[in-house]
Every structure is written in C-alpha cells, then in structure tokens.
Amino acid sequence: MKKVLIATVKPFAPAAISQMKNLLEQAGYEMLLLEKYEQPEMLLEAVKDADALIVRSDQITKTILDQAPNLKIVVRAGAGYDNIDLDAATKNEVVVMNTPGQNANAVAELVLGMMVLMARNQYNGKPGTELKGKTLGIHAYGNVGKNVARIAKGFDMNVVAYDPYVSSEIVERDNIKDYENIEDMYRNAQYISLHIPATPQTIKSINYDLLKKMPENAVLINTARKEIIDEDGLIQLMTERPDFKYISDIQPDKKEIFESQFGNRIFFTPKKMGAQTAEANINAGVAAVKQIVNFFENNDTTYKLN
Ligand code: 3PG
C-alpha cells in the first residue's frame, strides 16, 4: 500500500484533510499526517517510509530527500516552489509538482482586503481614501495577478500590468493596459501588487530605484515572497518619503526596523495568510492528492517542475 505523507508546519483546514484522506483511501493509499512540526528532524523521521509527500512552504532539502528511499513524488500544494531543492530531487529521481492556480483567489482576496485596510488608515478613526479610480499595477500577470485584476475592477480601479512572460494579447483581452517597460508601470501606478516568484533573477529586484518611481501616496503590496524586496532600499525610500506605504503577507527580515520607524504606514500579517482559507486548502490539497494518484496510476506528469 502506497504511503502519502502530508507534512505541513502550517496545517490545512480540517475539511481539506478529510477530503484528501477520503480520496487517498478510495485509491487504496494510506495517509500519514505530520502537522505543526517544530523541528526538521521530525520530518526526517516521518518521511522515511513515504512514497509520496505533500507539503506547503515546508523546506524540502537534500537531507530530507536523502532520507526517503521510497519517495517518488513531492507535491507542493500551492504555487511557489522555492522551498524545494529541485536539483536534489532530480538527482534522487523524485518528481516535484505544484498545484498552480488552486489558491489564487484566496491570495487575491487578501490583497484587496489589505488594500482597503491601508486606505482606511488601519481603521484608526481618521478619514482615509477610496480605491475607486486609483491605478493598480499588477507585477506579473499569472494566476494570482489575474484574480487581483478581476476583483480590483469590481472596486472600479484602473488596472494595469507588467509581465514579460505573458503576451500583450492575453493581458489586453482582459481590458488591462499592458506595460512593456517595468519602470513605466511603476511610474504610473499608485498601488503595485507583487506576484513574482523568488528566483535568482528576482531576488532583491524590488529596489530603491524602481520604487522611487512610484507616484505620491504609493502603496506597495507583497503577497509573493520577502526575498524579492531589497529591504534596505525600501527602508531608505520610506524614510525619505513619508507618503509611501508597505503591506506584506510575509514578515520582512528587518521587521523591527519597519515597525519602529514607519508606524501605521506598514502592515504585516503575523503569519503568511494568503492561501489560508478552507477553500484554498481544499482546492490545493485535493489537487495534490489527485496529481499523486494520477502519477502512480497513469504516469501523468502534468505540473512536473523538474
Ligand atoms: C504559494 O506559493 O502557494 C503561497 O505562497 C501559499 O503558501 P502556503 O501554502 O505556505 O500558505
């Protein structure tokens, strides 16, 4: 009987776990559950017998992969897979997949929710501003970016986008202005929402020079990865520009400096919350299980990343 280990520091909603368990049982597989583990050693122990592994932002290192002789597949129930050592997985002949799009609406709703929070001065009683009529620049028009655009249009925002990997036809089909030049978009958007992955090319790419192009009362929203921000550059800019605000679903490394210097011009969720809805957990968790069953039963490698 194949063993599928679900190892998540940040647990799935109970409804997701019960649907995942049912699907695994129907396929004749056994579900192993390791939630809220505090030490990576606990994962090292749990992964020993696993044929398949489902994770979220959990770090899957070479050490962990080397401890799992039966492991054939790791599915990251979510979009970003910078937490998985793809080279080590490839060397160990372990297939890695993600579940793109499954948690996109949840992240997008959080983006708009946090934008309202900031526009209303974090509900401190003072008059705020409205989103209607303001320009929102979407940096990367993938699954999350598209959902952010869809919801922002409901707020009557002027939505624009920049994504060198997505053709203008696709962006413009959604009635969104597509910028070919990143600086032009930053210059013209009061709000910028980031949806780029953390890669060697993007790490620290959201820097002082780019952000300083943003117009007055700029708001930067980051529900992507903390690594893409040049934190020193952002701190310098926010020191020079008292109008500049930063919202993030990922706590920065220099959180104490942001908190001590910028008061209510910043907002950070206490834990990454973008994908943390019952619906997103069900979508991503069920997709992960289906992909694993399809991989073993039908050799289906859709969404393979390595
Ligand atoms: C993702 O990459 O899918 C999101 O960042 C969600 O991550 P999480 O599963 O750790 O909440």
py3Dmol code that shows the C-alpha trace and the ligand (Angstrom):
import py3Dmol

protein = """\
ATOM      1  CA  MET A   1       0.000   0.000   0.000  1.00  0.00           C
ATOM      2  CA  LYS A   2       1.425   3.388  -1.015  1.00  0.00           C
ATOM      3  CA  LYS A   3       2.044   5.821   1.824  1.00  0.00           C
ATOM      4  CA  VAL A   4       1.360   9.520   1.241  1.00  0.00           C
ATOM      5  CA  LEU A   5       2.793  11.826   3.898  1.00  0.00           C
ATOM      6  CA  ILE A   6       1.164  15.234   4.351  1.00  0.00           C
ATOM      7  CA  ALA A   7       3.795  17.297   6.169  1.00  0.00           C
ATOM      8  CA  THR A   8       2.784  20.868   6.904  1.00  0.00           C
ATOM      9  CA  VAL A   9       4.077  23.229   9.577  1.00  0.00           C
ATOM     10  CA  LYS A  10       1.003  25.336   8.756  1.00  0.00           C
ATOM     11  CA  PRO A  11      -1.841  22.785   8.739  1.00  0.00           C
ATOM     12  CA  PHE A  12      -4.551  22.503   6.103  1.00  0.00           C
ATOM     13  CA  ALA A  13      -8.125  23.197   7.217  1.00  0.00           C
ATOM     14  CA  PRO A  14      -9.752  20.060   8.696  1.00  0.00           C
ATOM     15  CA  ALA A  15     -12.234  19.952   5.777  1.00  0.00           C
ATOM     16  CA  ALA A  16      -9.307  19.717   3.357  1.00  0.00           C
ATOM     17  CA  ILE A  17      -7.658  16.914   5.312  1.00  0.00           C
ATOM     18  CA  SER A  18     -10.848  14.864   5.417  1.00  0.00           C
ATOM     19  CA  GLN A  19     -11.365  15.199   1.640  1.00  0.00           C
ATOM     20  CA  MET A  20      -7.730  14.317   0.993  1.00  0.00           C
ATOM     21  CA  LYS A  21      -8.000  11.273   3.264  1.00  0.00           C
ATOM     22  CA  ASN A  22     -11.167  10.059   1.510  1.00  0.00           C
ATOM     23  CA  LEU A  23      -9.584  10.359  -1.915  1.00  0.00           C
ATOM     24  CA  LEU A  24      -6.445   8.535  -0.788  1.00  0.00           C
ATOM     25  CA  GLU A  25      -8.471   5.743   0.785  1.00  0.00           C
ATOM     26  CA  GLN A  26     -10.551   5.373  -2.373  1.00  0.00           C
ATOM     27  CA  ALA A  27      -7.309   4.936  -4.295  1.00  0.00           C
ATOM     28  CA  GLY A  28      -6.138   2.342  -1.765  1.00  0.00           C
ATOM     29  CA  TYR A  29      -3.365   4.555  -0.362  1.00  0.00           C
ATOM     30  CA  GLU A  30      -2.504   5.268   3.260  1.00  0.00           C
ATOM     31  CA  MET A  31      -2.397   8.869   4.518  1.00  0.00           C
ATOM     32  CA  LEU A  32       0.274   9.841   7.060  1.00  0.00           C
ATOM     33  CA  LEU A  33      -0.088  13.230   8.743  1.00  0.00           C
ATOM     34  CA  LEU A  34       2.620  15.379  10.282  1.00  0.00           C
ATOM     35  CA  GLU A  35       1.306  18.820  11.211  1.00  0.00           C
ATOM     36  CA  LYS A  36       2.806  21.773  13.098  1.00  0.00           C
ATOM     37  CA  TYR A  37       6.154  20.028  13.465  1.00  0.00           C
ATOM     38  CA  GLU A  38       8.710  22.182  15.210  1.00  0.00           C
ATOM     39  CA  GLN A  39      11.995  20.552  14.186  1.00  0.00           C
ATOM     40  CA  PRO A  40      13.034  19.438  10.678  1.00  0.00           C
ATOM     41  CA  GLU A  41      14.208  16.211  12.371  1.00  0.00           C
ATOM     42  CA  MET A  42      10.560  15.281  12.846  1.00  0.00           C
ATOM     43  CA  LEU A  43      10.094  15.453   9.085  1.00  0.00           C
ATOM     44  CA  LEU A  44      13.279  13.425   8.570  1.00  0.00           C
ATOM     45  CA  GLU A  45      11.787  10.650  10.675  1.00  0.00           C
ATOM     46  CA  ALA A  46       8.300  10.830   9.133  1.00  0.00           C
ATOM     47  CA  VAL A  47       9.475  10.788   5.504  1.00  0.00           C
ATOM     48  CA  LYS A  48      11.418   7.514   5.842  1.00  0.00           C
ATOM     49  CA  ASP A  49       8.624   5.240   4.570  1.00  0.00           C
ATOM     50  CA  ALA A  50       6.767   7.712   2.354  1.00  0.00           C
ATOM     51  CA  ASP A  51       6.171   7.019  -1.339  1.00  0.00           C
ATOM     52  CA  ALA A  52       4.739  10.496  -1.846  1.00  0.00           C
ATOM     53  CA  LEU A  53       4.916  13.763   0.033  1.00  0.00           C
ATOM     54  CA  ILE A  54       2.545  16.739   0.122  1.00  0.00           C
ATOM     55  CA  VAL A  55       3.886  19.997   1.575  1.00  0.00           C
ATOM     56  CA  ARG A  56       3.160  23.713   1.668  1.00  0.00           C
ATOM     57  CA  SER A  57       6.020  26.158   2.359  1.00  0.00           C
ATOM     58  CA  ASP A  58       7.915  23.422   4.214  1.00  0.00           C
ATOM     59  CA  GLN A  59      11.623  23.268   3.380  1.00  0.00           C
ATOM     60  CA  ILE A  60      12.400  20.132   1.406  1.00  0.00           C
ATOM     61  CA  THR A  61      16.174  19.876   1.418  1.00  0.00           C
ATOM     62  CA  LYS A  62      18.645  17.364   0.044  1.00  0.00           C
ATOM     63  CA  THR A  63      18.994  15.935   3.570  1.00  0.00           C
ATOM     64  CA  ILE A  64      15.279  15.213   3.726  1.00  0.00           C
ATOM     65  CA  LEU A  65      15.179  13.756   0.215  1.00  0.00           C
ATOM     66  CA  ASP A  66      18.180  11.531   1.010  1.00  0.00           C
ATOM     67  CA  GLN A  67      16.294  10.122   3.999  1.00  0.00           C
ATOM     68  CA  ALA A  68      13.395   8.939   1.854  1.00  0.00           C
ATOM     69  CA  PRO A  69      14.432   5.904  -0.203  1.00  0.00           C
ATOM     70  CA  ASN A  70      10.870   5.110  -1.381  1.00  0.00           C
ATOM     71  CA  LEU A  71       9.934   8.670  -2.297  1.00  0.00           C
ATOM     72  CA  LYS A  72       8.842   9.101  -5.912  1.00  0.00           C
ATOM     73  CA  ILE A  73       6.926  12.382  -5.872  1.00  0.00           C
ATOM     74  CA  VAL A  74       6.675  15.617  -3.869  1.00  0.00           C
ATOM     75  CA  VAL A  75       3.706  17.894  -4.490  1.00  0.00           C
ATOM     76  CA  ARG A  76       3.844  21.444  -3.231  1.00  0.00           C
ATOM     77  CA  ALA A  77       0.163  22.189  -2.526  1.00  0.00           C
ATOM     78  CA  GLY A  78       0.412  25.757  -3.732  1.00  0.00           C
ATOM     79  CA  ALA A  79       2.166  27.840  -6.348  1.00  0.00           C
ATOM     80  CA  GLY A  80       5.691  28.826  -5.242  1.00  0.00           C
ATOM     81  CA  TYR A  81       8.230  26.005  -5.041  1.00  0.00           C
ATOM     82  CA  ASP A  82      11.328  27.880  -3.900  1.00  0.00           C
ATOM     83  CA  ASN A  83      11.181  25.771  -0.711  1.00  0.00           C
ATOM     84  CA  ILE A  84      12.073  22.583  -2.587  1.00  0.00           C
ATOM     85  CA  ASP A  85      15.582  21.610  -3.689  1.00  0.00           C
ATOM     86  CA  LEU A  86      14.722  20.699  -7.285  1.00  0.00           C
ATOM     87  CA  ASP A  87      18.268  19.639  -8.189  1.00  0.00           C
ATOM     88  CA  ALA A  88      18.470  17.223  -5.273  1.00  0.00           C
ATOM     89  CA  ALA A  89      15.019  15.864  -6.159  1.00  0.00           C
ATOM     90  CA  THR A  90      16.078  15.316  -9.773  1.00  0.00           C
ATOM     91  CA  LYS A  91      19.266  13.533  -8.668  1.00  0.00           C
ATOM     92  CA  ASN A  92      17.175  11.262  -6.432  1.00  0.00           C
ATOM     93  CA  GLU A  93      14.701  10.684  -9.292  1.00  0.00           C
ATOM     94  CA  VAL A  94      11.904  12.302  -7.336  1.00  0.00           C
ATOM     95  CA  VAL A  95       9.287  14.162  -9.381  1.00  0.00           C
ATOM     96  CA  VAL A  96       8.285  17.577  -7.998  1.00  0.00           C
ATOM     97  CA  MET A  97       4.956  19.223  -8.872  1.00  0.00           C
ATOM     98  CA  ASN A  98       2.985  22.237  -7.709  1.00  0.00           C
ATOM     99  CA  THR A  99      -0.752  22.932  -7.948  1.00  0.00           C
ATOM    100  CA  PRO A 100      -0.858  26.232  -9.865  1.00  0.00           C
ATOM    101  CA  GLY A 101      -3.919  28.430  -9.520  1.00  0.00           C
ATOM    102  CA  GLN A 102      -5.563  26.460  -6.738  1.00  0.00           C
ATOM    103  CA  ASN A 103      -5.059  29.089  -4.050  1.00  0.00           C
ATOM    104  CA  ALA A 104      -5.003  32.132  -6.346  1.00  0.00           C
ATOM    105  CA  ASN A 105      -8.405  33.562  -5.432  1.00  0.00           C
ATOM    106  CA  ALA A 106      -7.619  33.349  -1.713  1.00  0.00           C
ATOM    107  CA  VAL A 107      -4.399  35.319  -2.156  1.00  0.00           C
ATOM    108  CA  ALA A 108      -6.141  37.855  -4.391  1.00  0.00           C
ATOM    109  CA  GLU A 109      -8.923  38.472  -1.870  1.00  0.00           C
ATOM    110  CA  LEU A 110      -6.298  39.121   0.794  1.00  0.00           C
ATOM    111  CA  VAL A 111      -4.575  41.656  -1.482  1.00  0.00           C
ATOM    112  CA  LEU A 112      -7.746  43.713  -1.832  1.00  0.00           C
ATOM    113  CA  GLY A 113      -8.608  43.254   1.847  1.00  0.00           C
ATOM    114  CA  MET A 114      -5.240  44.625   2.927  1.00  0.00           C
ATOM    115  CA  MET A 115      -5.505  47.481   0.425  1.00  0.00           C
ATOM    116  CA  VAL A 116      -8.803  48.564   1.979  1.00  0.00           C
ATOM    117  CA  LEU A 117      -7.272  48.255   5.453  1.00  0.00           C
ATOM    118  CA  MET A 118      -4.419  50.566   4.472  1.00  0.00           C
ATOM    119  CA  ALA A 119      -6.609  53.018   2.514  1.00  0.00           C
ATOM    120  CA  ARG A 120      -8.685  53.419   5.694  1.00  0.00           C
ATOM    121  CA  ASN A 121      -5.628  54.037   7.903  1.00  0.00           C
ATOM    122  CA  GLN A 122      -5.967  50.617   9.508  1.00  0.00           C
ATOM    123  CA  TYR A 123      -9.353  51.705  10.891  1.00  0.00           C
ATOM    124  CA  ASN A 124      -7.901  54.273  13.294  1.00  0.00           C
ATOM    125  CA  GLY A 125     -10.887  56.616  13.043  1.00  0.00           C
ATOM    126  CA  LYS A 126      -9.231  59.205  10.754  1.00  0.00           C
ATOM    127  CA  PRO A 127     -10.545  59.852   7.237  1.00  0.00           C
ATOM    128  CA  GLY A 128      -8.964  57.545   4.691  1.00  0.00           C
ATOM    129  CA  THR A 129      -9.196  57.235   0.917  1.00  0.00           C
ATOM    130  CA  GLU A 130     -11.047  55.044  -1.565  1.00  0.00           C
ATOM    131  CA  LEU A 131      -9.698  52.573  -4.094  1.00  0.00           C
ATOM    132  CA  LYS A 132     -12.138  53.661  -6.793  1.00  0.00           C
ATOM    133  CA  GLY A 133     -10.406  55.443  -9.674  1.00  0.00           C
ATOM    134  CA  LYS A 134      -6.882  54.705  -8.404  1.00  0.00           C
ATOM    135  CA  THR A 135      -4.399  52.839 -10.594  1.00  0.00           C
ATOM    136  CA  LEU A 136      -3.280  49.363  -9.537  1.00  0.00           C
ATOM    137  CA  GLY A 137      -0.212  47.902 -11.251  1.00  0.00           C
ATOM    138  CA  ILE A 138      -0.029  44.126 -11.250  1.00  0.00           C
ATOM    139  CA  HIS A 139       3.559  42.936 -11.353  1.00  0.00           C
ATOM    140  CA  ALA A 140       3.257  39.519 -13.021  1.00  0.00           C
ATOM    141  CA  TYR A 141       0.009  38.517 -14.651  1.00  0.00           C
ATOM    142  CA  GLY A 142      -0.223  34.875 -13.593  1.00  0.00           C
ATOM    143  CA  ASN A 143      -2.990  33.125 -11.695  1.00  0.00           C
ATOM    144  CA  VAL A 144      -2.890  35.418  -8.667  1.00  0.00           C
ATOM    145  CA  GLY A 145      -2.362  38.568 -10.707  1.00  0.00           C
ATOM    146  CA  LYS A 146      -5.393  37.777 -12.883  1.00  0.00           C
ATOM    147  CA  ASN A 147      -7.582  37.275  -9.832  1.00  0.00           C
ATOM    148  CA  VAL A 148      -6.354  40.507  -8.256  1.00  0.00           C
ATOM    149  CA  ALA A 149      -7.224  42.308 -11.512  1.00  0.00           C
ATOM    150  CA  ARG A 150     -10.703  40.780 -11.612  1.00  0.00           C
ATOM    151  CA  ILE A 151     -11.537  41.836  -8.044  1.00  0.00           C
ATOM    152  CA  ALA A 152      -9.903  45.280  -8.344  1.00  0.00           C
ATOM    153  CA  LYS A 153     -12.119  46.033 -11.352  1.00  0.00           C
ATOM    154  CA  GLY A 154     -15.090  45.470  -9.048  1.00  0.00           C
ATOM    155  CA  PHE A 155     -13.706  48.335  -6.963  1.00  0.00           C
ATOM    156  CA  ASP A 156     -13.607  50.463 -10.151  1.00  0.00           C
ATOM    157  CA  MET A 157      -9.822  50.636 -10.044  1.00  0.00           C
ATOM    158  CA  ASN A 158      -7.828  51.317 -13.187  1.00  0.00           C
ATOM    159  CA  VAL A 159      -5.874  48.056 -13.537  1.00  0.00           C
ATOM    160  CA  VAL A 160      -2.592  47.847 -15.455  1.00  0.00           C
ATOM    161  CA  ALA A 161       0.004  45.084 -15.640  1.00  0.00           C
ATOM    162  CA  TYR A 162       3.609  44.238 -16.396  1.00  0.00           C
ATOM    163  CA  ASP A 163       4.715  40.694 -17.210  1.00  0.00           C
ATOM    164  CA  PRO A 164       7.456  39.981 -19.734  1.00  0.00           C
ATOM    165  CA  TYR A 165       6.442  36.290 -19.835  1.00  0.00           C
ATOM    166  CA  VAL A 166       2.771  36.869 -20.738  1.00  0.00           C
ATOM    167  CA  SER A 167       1.807  38.170 -24.167  1.00  0.00           C
ATOM    168  CA  SER A 168       0.085  41.529 -24.549  1.00  0.00           C
ATOM    169  CA  GLU A 169      -2.864  39.783 -26.235  1.00  0.00           C
ATOM    170  CA  ILE A 170      -3.619  37.837 -23.055  1.00  0.00           C
ATOM    171  CA  VAL A 171      -3.403  40.903 -20.816  1.00  0.00           C
ATOM    172  CA  GLU A 172      -5.337  43.170 -23.161  1.00  0.00           C
ATOM    173  CA  ARG A 173      -8.071  40.571 -23.650  1.00  0.00           C
ATOM    174  CA  ASP A 174      -8.948  41.318 -20.013  1.00  0.00           C
ATOM    175  CA  ASN A 175      -9.160  45.050 -20.832  1.00  0.00           C
ATOM    176  CA  ILE A 176      -5.962  45.774 -18.949  1.00  0.00           C
ATOM    177  CA  LYS A 177      -3.219  48.066 -20.177  1.00  0.00           C
ATOM    178  CA  ASP A 178      -0.042  46.030 -20.639  1.00  0.00           C
ATOM    179  CA  TYR A 179       3.224  47.852 -19.942  1.00  0.00           C
ATOM    180  CA  GLU A 180       6.298  46.691 -21.802  1.00  0.00           C
ATOM    181  CA  ASN A 181       8.586  48.686 -19.574  1.00  0.00           C
ATOM    182  CA  ILE A 182       8.561  47.948 -15.861  1.00  0.00           C
ATOM    183  CA  GLU A 183       9.577  51.463 -14.853  1.00  0.00           C
ATOM    184  CA  ASP A 184       6.720  52.957 -16.856  1.00  0.00           C
ATOM    185  CA  MET A 185       4.245  50.862 -14.881  1.00  0.00           C
ATOM    186  CA  TYR A 186       5.779  51.798 -11.522  1.00  0.00           C
ATOM    187  CA  ARG A 187       5.740  55.476 -12.544  1.00  0.00           C
ATOM    188  CA  ASN A 188       2.026  55.331 -13.325  1.00  0.00           C
ATOM    189  CA  ALA A 189       0.573  53.145 -10.561  1.00  0.00           C
ATOM    190  CA  GLN A 190      -0.202  54.419  -7.065  1.00  0.00           C
ATOM    191  CA  TYR A 191      -0.709  50.809  -5.966  1.00  0.00           C
ATOM    192  CA  ILE A 192       1.608  47.974  -7.004  1.00  0.00           C
ATOM    193  CA  SER A 193       0.799  44.344  -6.181  1.00  0.00           C
ATOM    194  CA  LEU A 194       3.695  41.887  -6.487  1.00  0.00           C
ATOM    195  CA  HIS A 195       3.188  38.399  -7.888  1.00  0.00           C
ATOM    196  CA  ILE A 196       6.653  37.328  -8.978  1.00  0.00           C
ATOM    197  CA  PRO A 197       8.374  34.203  -7.665  1.00  0.00           C
ATOM    198  CA  ALA A 198      11.670  34.327  -5.763  1.00  0.00           C
ATOM    199  CA  THR A 199      14.349  33.310  -8.272  1.00  0.00           C
ATOM    200  CA  PRO A 200      17.995  34.354  -8.680  1.00  0.00           C
ATOM    201  CA  GLN A 201      16.736  36.967 -11.196  1.00  0.00           C
ATOM    202  CA  THR A 202      14.019  38.426  -8.961  1.00  0.00           C
ATOM    203  CA  ILE A 203      15.643  38.349  -5.510  1.00  0.00           C
ATOM    204  CA  LYS A 204      16.000  41.967  -4.254  1.00  0.00           C
ATOM    205  CA  SER A 205      14.744  43.205  -7.635  1.00  0.00           C
ATOM    206  CA  ILE A 206      12.075  45.389  -6.000  1.00  0.00           C
ATOM    207  CA  ASN A 207      14.574  48.011  -5.017  1.00  0.00           C
ATOM    208  CA  TYR A 208      15.008  51.692  -4.201  1.00  0.00           C
ATOM    209  CA  ASP A 209      15.491  52.817  -7.815  1.00  0.00           C
ATOM    210  CA  LEU A 210      12.341  51.085  -9.018  1.00  0.00           C
ATOM    211  CA  LEU A 211      10.121  52.010  -6.067  1.00  0.00           C
ATOM    212  CA  LYS A 212      11.118  55.660  -6.081  1.00  0.00           C
ATOM    213  CA  LYS A 213       9.402  55.957  -9.466  1.00  0.00           C
ATOM    214  CA  MET A 214       6.016  55.355  -7.847  1.00  0.00           C
ATOM    215  CA  PRO A 215       3.749  58.413  -7.614  1.00  0.00           C
ATOM    216  CA  GLU A 216       2.678  60.241  -4.480  1.00  0.00           C
ATOM    217  CA  ASN A 217       0.838  58.200  -1.816  1.00  0.00           C
ATOM    218  CA  ALA A 218       2.312  54.998  -3.189  1.00  0.00           C
ATOM    219  CA  VAL A 219       1.322  51.664  -1.682  1.00  0.00           C
ATOM    220  CA  LEU A 220       3.350  48.501  -2.292  1.00  0.00           C
ATOM    221  CA  ILE A 221       1.596  45.176  -1.627  1.00  0.00           C
ATOM    222  CA  ASN A 222       3.621  41.981  -1.316  1.00  0.00           C
ATOM    223  CA  THR A 223       1.846  38.644  -1.120  1.00  0.00           C
ATOM    224  CA  ALA A 224       4.630  36.918  -3.063  1.00  0.00           C
ATOM    225  CA  ARG A 225       7.953  36.361  -1.270  1.00  0.00           C
ATOM    226  CA  LYS A 226      10.007  38.516   1.114  1.00  0.00           C
ATOM    227  CA  GLU A 227      13.205  37.740  -0.798  1.00  0.00           C
ATOM    228  CA  ILE A 228      12.119  39.793  -3.827  1.00  0.00           C
ATOM    229  CA  ILE A 229      12.301  43.007  -1.793  1.00  0.00           C
ATOM    230  CA  ASP A 230      15.553  44.888  -1.257  1.00  0.00           C
ATOM    231  CA  GLU A 231      14.659  45.705   2.337  1.00  0.00           C
ATOM    232  CA  ASP A 232      17.452  48.263   2.835  1.00  0.00           C
ATOM    233  CA  GLY A 233      16.315  50.114  -0.281  1.00  0.00           C
ATOM    234  CA  LEU A 234      12.693  50.090   0.836  1.00  0.00           C
ATOM    235  CA  ILE A 235      13.627  51.343   4.316  1.00  0.00           C
ATOM    236  CA  GLN A 236      15.672  54.146   2.758  1.00  0.00           C
ATOM    237  CA  LEU A 237      12.798  55.128   0.473  1.00  0.00           C
ATOM    238  CA  MET A 238      10.176  55.045   3.230  1.00  0.00           C
ATOM    239  CA  THR A 239      12.472  57.206   5.370  1.00  0.00           C
ATOM    240  CA  GLU A 240      12.738  59.770   2.573  1.00  0.00           C
ATOM    241  CA  ARG A 241       9.073  59.551   1.553  1.00  0.00           C
ATOM    242  CA  PRO A 242       6.540  59.811   4.393  1.00  0.00           C
ATOM    243  CA  ASP A 243       3.772  59.197   1.825  1.00  0.00           C
ATOM    244  CA  PHE A 244       4.985  55.666   0.972  1.00  0.00           C
ATOM    245  CA  LYS A 245       3.230  52.622   2.489  1.00  0.00           C
ATOM    246  CA  TYR A 246       4.124  48.936   2.536  1.00  0.00           C
ATOM    247  CA  ILE A 247       1.783  45.995   3.103  1.00  0.00           C
ATOM    248  CA  SER A 248       3.124  42.467   3.243  1.00  0.00           C
ATOM    249  CA  ASP A 249       1.810  38.975   3.853  1.00  0.00           C
ATOM    250  CA  ILE A 250       5.361  37.877   4.601  1.00  0.00           C
ATOM    251  CA  GLN A 251       7.192  39.372   7.544  1.00  0.00           C
ATOM    252  CA  PRO A 252      10.388  41.100   6.402  1.00  0.00           C
ATOM    253  CA  ASP A 253      13.762  40.139   7.872  1.00  0.00           C
ATOM    254  CA  LYS A 254      14.083  43.727   9.138  1.00  0.00           C
ATOM    255  CA  LYS A 255      10.593  43.774  10.647  1.00  0.00           C
ATOM    256  CA  GLU A 256      11.724  45.561  13.826  1.00  0.00           C
ATOM    257  CA  ILE A 257      13.157  48.468  11.817  1.00  0.00           C
ATOM    258  CA  PHE A 258       9.965  48.800   9.744  1.00  0.00           C
ATOM    259  CA  GLU A 259       7.819  48.660  12.865  1.00  0.00           C
ATOM    260  CA  SER A 260       9.870  51.129  14.875  1.00  0.00           C
ATOM    261  CA  GLN A 261      10.223  53.681  12.051  1.00  0.00           C
ATOM    262  CA  PHE A 262       7.052  53.600   9.987  1.00  0.00           C
ATOM    263  CA  GLY A 263       4.083  53.304  12.374  1.00  0.00           C
ATOM    264  CA  ASN A 264       0.824  52.635  10.581  1.00  0.00           C
ATOM    265  CA  ARG A 265       2.411  53.092   7.139  1.00  0.00           C
ATOM    266  CA  ILE A 266       3.169  49.383   7.286  1.00  0.00           C
ATOM    267  CA  PHE A 267       1.036  46.301   7.824  1.00  0.00           C
ATOM    268  CA  PHE A 268       2.354  42.739   8.110  1.00  0.00           C
ATOM    269  CA  THR A 269       0.216  39.667   8.667  1.00  0.00           C
ATOM    270  CA  PRO A 270       1.521  37.701  11.665  1.00  0.00           C
ATOM    271  CA  LYS A 271       1.874  34.575   9.528  1.00  0.00           C
ATOM    272  CA  LYS A 272       1.610  34.097   5.745  1.00  0.00           C
ATOM    273  CA  MET A 273      -2.176  34.106   5.362  1.00  0.00           C
ATOM    274  CA  GLY A 274      -2.744  34.478   1.614  1.00  0.00           C
ATOM    275  CA  ALA A 275      -3.597  30.840   0.932  1.00  0.00           C
ATOM    276  CA  GLN A 276      -5.003  30.215   4.371  1.00  0.00           C
ATOM    277  CA  THR A 277      -8.692  29.698   3.595  1.00  0.00           C
ATOM    278  CA  ALA A 278     -10.701  26.489   3.798  1.00  0.00           C
ATOM    279  CA  GLU A 279     -11.481  26.787   0.081  1.00  0.00           C
ATOM    280  CA  ALA A 280      -7.858  27.236  -0.978  1.00  0.00           C
ATOM    281  CA  ASN A 281      -6.726  24.407   1.304  1.00  0.00           C
ATOM    282  CA  ILE A 282      -9.345  22.119  -0.204  1.00  0.00           C
ATOM    283  CA  ASN A 283      -8.511  23.165  -3.775  1.00  0.00           C
ATOM    284  CA  ALA A 284      -4.755  22.768  -3.370  1.00  0.00           C
ATOM    285  CA  GLY A 285      -4.876  19.705  -1.104  1.00  0.00           C
ATOM    286  CA  VAL A 286      -7.331  17.786  -3.268  1.00  0.00           C
ATOM    287  CA  ALA A 287      -5.404  18.732  -6.424  1.00  0.00           C
ATOM    288  CA  ALA A 288      -2.190  17.469  -4.805  1.00  0.00           C
ATOM    289  CA  VAL A 289      -3.781  14.113  -3.943  1.00  0.00           C
ATOM    290  CA  LYS A 290      -5.291  13.723  -7.424  1.00  0.00           C
ATOM    291  CA  GLN A 291      -1.946  14.535  -9.040  1.00  0.00           C
ATOM    292  CA  ILE A 292      -0.210  11.907  -6.898  1.00  0.00           C
ATOM    293  CA  VAL A 293      -2.784   9.208  -7.667  1.00  0.00           C
ATOM    294  CA  ASN A 294      -2.675  10.077 -11.377  1.00  0.00           C
ATOM    295  CA  PHE A 295       1.109   9.967 -11.322  1.00  0.00           C
ATOM    296  CA  PHE A 296       1.249   6.492  -9.794  1.00  0.00           C
ATOM    297  CA  GLU A 297      -1.717   5.020 -11.677  1.00  0.00           C
ATOM    298  CA  ASN A 298      -1.380   6.698 -15.094  1.00  0.00           C
ATOM    299  CA  ASN A 299       2.194   8.063 -15.216  1.00  0.00           C
ATOM    300  CA  ASP A 300       0.658  11.540 -15.510  1.00  0.00           C
ATOM    301  CA  THR A 301       3.367  14.169 -15.030  1.00  0.00           C
ATOM    302  CA  THR A 302       1.318  17.313 -15.672  1.00  0.00           C
ATOM    303  CA  TYR A 303       2.694  20.128 -13.478  1.00  0.00           C
ATOM    304  CA  LYS A 304       6.076  18.428 -13.153  1.00  0.00           C
ATOM    305  CA  LEU A 305       8.675  21.080 -12.340  1.00  0.00           C
ATOM    306  CA  ASN A 306      11.951  19.144 -12.653  1.00  0.00           C
TER     307      ASN A 306
END
"""
ligand_1 = """\
11
3PG
C 2.034 29.707 -2.542
O 3.171 29.795 -3.023
O 1.175 28.917 -2.995
C 1.622 30.624 -1.420
O 2.702 31.429 -1.028
C 0.996 29.905 -0.245
O 1.922 29.320 0.619
P 1.426 28.445 1.874
O 0.868 27.160 1.349
O 2.653 28.245 2.708
O 0.385 29.212 2.619
"""
view = py3Dmol.view(width=600, height=400)
view.addModel(protein, "pdb")
view.setStyle({"model": 0}, {"cartoon": {"style": "trace"}})
view.addModel(ligand_1, "xyz")
view.setStyle({"model": 1}, {"stick": {}})
view.zoomTo()
view.show()
